[in-house]
Amino acid sequence: MTGFTVLDDPTGTAVVPDPAHVRRPSRATGTSAPTGAPDDDAPLGHAEFRLASPDVGLVAHGVRERLDVPSWDGPTVAAAARDLLARAASARWAGEPAPILVGTIPFDSSRPAHLVVPAYQSWRPVGAGHGVQSDQSRQDDPGTSGTVPATTTDGEPAAGPARPAPTDPTGPTALPGRDDVVFRAAVGRAVSQLEDGVAEKVVLARTLDVSAPGPLDRGAVRAAMRRANPDAYVFDVELPADQGHLVGASPELLVSVRDGVLHSHPLAGSAPRSADPAEDRATAQRLLTSEKDLREHAFVTDAIREVLRTYVAHEDDLDVPATPELVATSHLWHLGTPVSARLKPGVSVLDVVYALHPTPAVCGHPQAAARELIGSLEPFDRGFYTGLVGWADQAGNGEWAIVLRCGVVRGADVRLFAGAGVVVGSTPEGEHAETAVKFSTLLSALGSVS
């Protein structure tokens, strides 16, 4: 993080959007739609949106339609999105791709989301020649993230992808200003409330403000995050009203739907990776058997199971494994559970998204009590942090990741976010350390391009 300054009260000029996209020819002329797709690294027009899953990258920009509803509840949003996409589909040019809805949903899903039908969209495979590792290269080099089997045949924890050893002793873990006494105190008060039975779990977050010597190259930051986290959902979304760009690499898929088949991969319970292979394996084993982390994870999977039961026709259309597996990112081990379901006909991805969000992985349990604790203990507005980023189409398909390991970039200034699940048995020191490690996903990428 050489060259970065920690800010107590960041200001700075917002990223100025590029001029509006080139005017589209009139449909009355019968002209076909432009076929040139925006390049992955090219500067785009306004309302820039980029999301790269482990398999495919989506680049979009411009605004054809904007979703605006009187009430931001799930049924209203899903119905309005269907109508909006139907209108856009009927008005598209011959040969133009089917319209999609892209954007981001805030942590508080009752507040307005930023959802638009883009004027331009481009889909590209994630692989060689597209700025990230190919599948073959990832087989040759284990990389730094991914799902791994919990144990080997002899019962020992399987070795996860190797974590690169730190090369700079003054890097992210030593960044000045990292100690957050307000967050430590909030965790202590939260544990006391949980011990009194107010709730069973609450997720508390904190922020870190840093400033680079000059405007950041977000493309280089995205590339650095992808190299370190090839299985992450890397995103870069231009927020409305000159708020900046929401940039990050989320390890967590809330939900994807394709032809009525749903997949989800909730994460809850984590431990820091080690550069020493033996210690890394020991850490993974401790996480797999940690009563605290298993309990925290169960809150999430139980809540998802209960919600999804209402969207399947039969109990055997829903599969939620009883025990979690290990998921490795560049800096953390997580407990994760791969969930799948066959949805009832007519259920769209947005129906499920708004029913699930926010899960106990980012809010707590029970939800109402956890929300109240967050409101009283967090001294900032989360906005889109721990919200969702993704896309949806007219057929009900789509993919939405949780907005994690991220920050808001405004020129040279970045506000980073990180959170941790607090349960009975949590300590201020432990949760502070966990959030420091979570900051490192974006801090390491910033450091590599500064």
N, C-alpha and C positions, 0 to 999 in steps of 0.2 A: 504493500500500500504506500510505497514511497511516493511523495508528491501530493498526497491527500491531506486535507485538514479536517479535523472534527469540528463541527459547528454546534454552538449552543442554541442559536436561534437562526436557522438558515433563511436567507432570502434569495435574491438572485432572479434573473430574468427567465421567464418560462421559455421552453422551446417554441420558436415561431413556426407555425405550420407552413408547409410549402404552398404555393398558389394552388387554387382549385384545379382539379384534373381538367384536361382538355375538353372543350365542349363536344358533346356527342352529336353526330349528324341527326337530322330529323328523321323519325321513322317513316314519315310520309314519302320520303325519297326512295324507300325500299332498299337503302344501303345496308349491307351486312354489317354485323358488329365487328369492331376491331378484333383482330386475332392475336396481336402482340400481347404476350403476358408479361407483367412486371418481373424483372429479374430479382432473385432472392436478395441481392445486396444493393440494388439500385435505389436511389432516393425516390420516394413515392409522393403522391399528392396528399390531400387532407384525409383525415379519418384513417390513418394507417393502421393496419392490423396484420400481425404475423403470429402464427402458432405452428410450431413443429412438434409433432408427436414423435415417438420412437420410430414410426414407419413412414409418415407423410408430412409434408410441410404445406401450409396454406399461407399465401400472401394476398392481401386484399387492400383496396383503398377506394376513396370516393364514397359518396352517399347517394344512393338512388332513392331509398326510403328510410325513414327513421321510425322505430317503434315507440309509440307514445300512447299510454293507456291511463284511464282515470284511476285505476287501482292496480297496484303491483302485486296482486296475489297470483298464485300459480294458474288456476283455471282461466283467469282473464288474460294473462300474458300468453299462455299457450294458444288460446283461441284467436287472440289478436295477431299472433305470429303466423298462424295458418292463413288468416285472411290476407295479411300483408304479403306473404310469399305467393299466394294464389294470384293477387293482383300483379305482382312483379312478373310472375311466369307468363301471364296472359299478354303482357306488354313487351316481352323481350323480343329481340331480333331473331331472325332465322339463323341457326347455327350458334347462337349465344348459349353459354352454359346455364343450366338451371340455377335460379337465384338461391342464395343462402342468406341466413341471418348470422351475423358475427358480433362479438362484443364481449362485454364483461358485466357481471352482476355483483353488486356490493355484498359485503358481509351481512348487512341488514337487508334482507331481500324484500322488505316492504318499502324500501326507498327506490327511487328511479334507477333502472339499469341503463347502461349505454349499449344499445342494440340497434344495428343498422343493416340494411340490405346494401352491400357495397356495389359500386359501379363496375369495379374490375375485380376479378379473382383469378388466382393461379395456384394449381396443385402440383406439387413435385414430390417424387420419392425421396425419402431421407436415405442417402447413401453416397457412394463415391461420385465425385463430380458435383456434389450439391453442398459442399462446405462441411460435411460431417463424415464420420467413418461409415464405410460400407459394412454389410453384414459379414462378408468374408474377412475383412480386416479386423472386425471385432472378434471373430473366432480365432484369428491368429494372435490377437492381443486381448487378454481378458478385459481390458478397459478399467473403468472405475466405478461402475454402478450396475445395478440390475438385481433381479430376483435370483436367489440361490437356494439350493436344497437345504433344509434345516440341519441335516446330519449326513455323515458318510455312512457306508455300510458297517463300519465298526462302532457307530454310535457317537463319533466325535462330530462337532460342528464343522460343516463344510467350509472350506476356505472361500471367502468372498473375493470379489475383484480387488486387486491390490490398490491400496491408497498411496499415492506418491508422498514421499517424505517431504516435510517442509524444507524449503531451500533458503528462506529468509527469516532469521530469528526475530526480525522487527516487523514481520508480516501481520496478517489479520489478527492472530491471537494476541499480539502485543500492541494493537492499535490504541493510541491514547483515547481516553474518554469512554472506554468500554464498560467500566464499572458503573452500574446503574442502581443507586441506593433506593430510588423510588420504586423500581421494579422489585427489588429484594423485599422492601417493606410490604408491597402489595401481595406478594406470594405469602409472606408470613400472616397477613390478615386473612387471606383467602383460606389458608390451612385451618386457622382458628374457626372460621365460619363453617368449613366442611366438617370439622370435628363436632360442631354444635348441631349438625344435621341439616344445614341450610340447603346443601346440594351434595352430590356425590363426586362431581368433577367440574372444574372450570378451567378454561384455557385463557391464560393471560399473555399479553404481548407487550413488546416494547419497541422503540424506534432507535435508530442511530443515524445522525446526519453527517455526511462527509461532503467535501468539496474538492474537485480536481483543479489543477492549474488552468485548464481550459475546457471547452465543450467536449463531452465524451463521444467517442465513436461507438454508437450502440451496436452497430454491426459486428465490430470486433468483440464487444462484450458478449453478444449472443453466441458468437463462434467459440469463445473461451468457455462459456457455460456448457455448450453442447459437447465440446471435447472432454470435459471433466465429467459430464453427466449424460452419456449417450442415451439413456433410457428415460430421461426427463421430458417434460412438456415445456419447451422453451417458448416464451411469449414476449411480445413487444407490441403494446397497444397504445395508440395515441388517445389520451383521455380528453373529454370535452372541456370547453371553456379554458383552454390553455393551461390545464393542470399539469401537463408534462406527459411522459411516456411511462407506462407501467411495464417493467422489464423484470423477468425472472426465469427460473428453471424449476418448475414444480415436479416433485416426485410422485404426486398423488392424483390419480384419476378418480373423479367422483362418479362419472357415468359416461358410457358410450352406448349408443344404440345403432344397430345395423339390421335392417329387415326384421324388426321385432325382437331381436336378441340383445339383451342388455349385459354389459360387463361393468363391474366396478372393482376398484382395488383400494379400499380404505387402509390408511396407515395410522397407527397410534401405538405409542411406546417406542422409545429410541435410546440409543447409546452412541457415544462418539467412537469413530474409527481410530485405529492405531496404525502407525507406520511399521510397527513390529508385527510380523505375521502371527507369532504365537500369542501375543497379547490381543491381537485382533480377533483370533478364534475364541479366546477365553471370554472376551467381551460379548461376542455373539452368543456363546453358551449361557452366560449370565442373563442376557436379555431374554432368551427363550424360556428361562425358568424363573424370571422375576415376577413375584406375586403382584407387585405394584403395577408393572407394565402390562401384564396379562389382564389384570382387572380393568385398567384404563382402556385396553384394546377391546375388551368385551362390551363396554358401554357403547362403542361405535358399531360393532357388528350386530349387536342386539337391536339397536335403533334402526339400522338399515334393513334388517330382516323384517321388522314389524311394518315399516313403510312399504316395502316391496310386496308384501303379502297381499296388499290391496290392489296390486297391478298385475297379478298373475291369476290364471283361471284355476290352477290346481297347485297343491302344495309341492308336488314333485317338479313343477316348472321353475322352482327357486332352489338354488344351491348356494348355501353359505357354510363353508367348511367349519368344523368345530374348533380346529386349532389353527393359529396363524403360522406363516412362514417368515423366513428372514428376507428382508429387502435391503440391499446395500446401495448407498449413494456415495459420492466422493468423500463425504465427511461423517456420515452417520450410518449406523445400523437401524433399521426399523422393523417392527412387527407389522406384517401386512396379510390381508386375507383376500384372495381372488373370489369375487362374488359373480354369479351369472344367473340370468333369468330369461324365460320366454314370456314376453309381455302379452297382455290381452290385445286383440285387434283394436286399432284406433288410438292406442296410448302413444304419445309422442315423447321424445327425449325431454322437452321442456316441461311436460306434465311431471315427469319423475324428478327432474332437476329441482323444481320449486318445492316438491314434496320432501325431498331429502335434505335440502340445504337450509340452515347449516347443520352439519352432523356434529355429534359430540367430539369429533376429532379436532374441530376448530372453535367450538363454542363451549360444550360441557353437557352435563346431565344432572337433573332434568333441564331441558332447554330454557324454560322461562326463568328458573332460579339462576342458572348460569348467566343468562343475558343480564339479569339485574346486577349480579356481582361484577361482570365486566364493565357495566356502565358506571359503577361506583368506584372501581379500582383502577381502571385504565385512564390515564390523563390525556388521551388523544382520541381522535376519531379514526377508526380503522379504514373507512372509505371502502375501497375495493380489495384491500388486503384481507385474506381469508374468505374472499368472495370466489367467483368463478370466472373462467375465461374459456370461450369455446365457440361452437357454431351449431346451427340446426338447419335442416332443409324441409321442404314442403311435405316429404314422405314421413316425417317424424324421426329421421335419423339425425345423429349428431354426436358430438364429443365435447365434454366439459371437464376441465381440470380445476383443482383448487388453487387459488392464487397464493402460492407459498414461495419461500426462498427468493424474495423479490424486493424491489424498491421502485420509487418514482423518480425518474431522471428528468431534471429541468436544466438543460444546458450543461453546466459543469457541476451542478449540485445534485446529490442523491439522498433521498430519505429511504433507509432500509428498514424492514420490518422482520421481526422474529417472535415466535410464541412458543409456549410450552404448556402441556397439560398438567394441572395441579390436582392431586388427590390427597387423601389422608396418608401421611408418610412422606410427602414431598418436602423438600427443604429449599429455602431461598437460595442457598449456594448451588444446589444441584440444578434448579431450574434456570438460574442465571447462567451457569456454565452451558446448559443445553442451548439456550438462545444465542450465546456467543458462537457456538459451533454452527448453528443455523445461519447466522449472519455470514459465515465464511463462504458459503456457496457463491454469493454475489460479490463479496469482498475480494475473494481470490480472483474472480474474473476482472473486476475493476483494477486490481493490482497488476494483472498481466498486460493491461493495455495502457496503463498510466505512464 
